[in-house]
Amino acid sequence: MNFKLNEAIEVLERTPQTLEHFLVGLNKDWLLCNEGEGTWNIIEVMNHLIEGEKTNWIPRIEIILNEGESRPFPVFDRYSHLTDGNNRSIEDKMIEFKTCRAESLSKLKTLIKAEMDLELSGIHPAFGKVHIRELLSTWVVHDLTHLNQVTRIMAERYREDVGPWKEYLGILRRNKTGN
């Protein structure tokens, strides 16, 4: 096993900064492009990250710590952010994401008091028994997945414009996997 809490926190702390440096100040066309029909644009990815921050990671850890396997996690609607109708700027979304993430990490540091807490388990509605270590690992990889998605979305915008170089640009050769 490779999981170490301090290393997970290193990545989780950097995600908002990475997105902020990459996205704030970009022309809206960058933020509204997607990878094709049925895929998300960057604004929708940000809305999803904010929604997950509010209702997924820390609330599930709290359920495990307070109730163990006696209460399954509520189902997380991975698409609820698509009905948001929220038209706030990327700057406002970034402030909200950074604030929520800072609160989440502060809370995480107070909730996990010992290495053995990482092996405590709860019940996921689809997967059954899961451990805090697995949930935290998933949180990190979830961030990395959406960082990757953001760069794929942006590359897709110039797919036709790169002409014959497309065959050398691995990000454009990938199969579209959606969200």
Phi, psi and omega in degrees: 000138182258349188295131172223128185304314182297325178288324176298316180297325178304316180288313182299325177292328186274340184302310180300319180296318180299311180296319180300311181295328184277326191250325185295130179094353178287152173302142183303333179300325176296322186282340184256353178285163179217188181262011180127179183305134178082007179249166184269152168266178185294323177300317180293324176298315179298318178299320179296316179297319179295314180300316178298322180297323182280325192236357187247289196296294183294317177304323179290322176297318179297321177298315179300312184293325184268330187230354179057228182268006183283340180227117177295154175297147169296152178294135176264118178278101183293351183243006183298330181293344182283343179259009186296323182063013183283124182248027179291159181290162176298327179296317178294319178297321181294319177300315180296316180296315179299318179295311180299318181294317179300318178296318180298314182291324176298315179294318179304316182295334177272333182283318183268106186260339183212155179306324182291340176299332182295339181265358175295151187230158175222184183244117175277139184298334180254326188260347184082218186295127176225151180258155177304319179304318180291320178297316179293320177299319179295321178301315179298310183292328174300313176302311182297324177299316182283332171296316177298316180300317180300316180291325176296316179301314182294319178296322181300327180301329182255013183313306184283335184285340182279351177058225187291346179290348182310321183293342179262355184256096186306326181296334179268346179275343183297148171291140176289126180250007180078226188261000000 
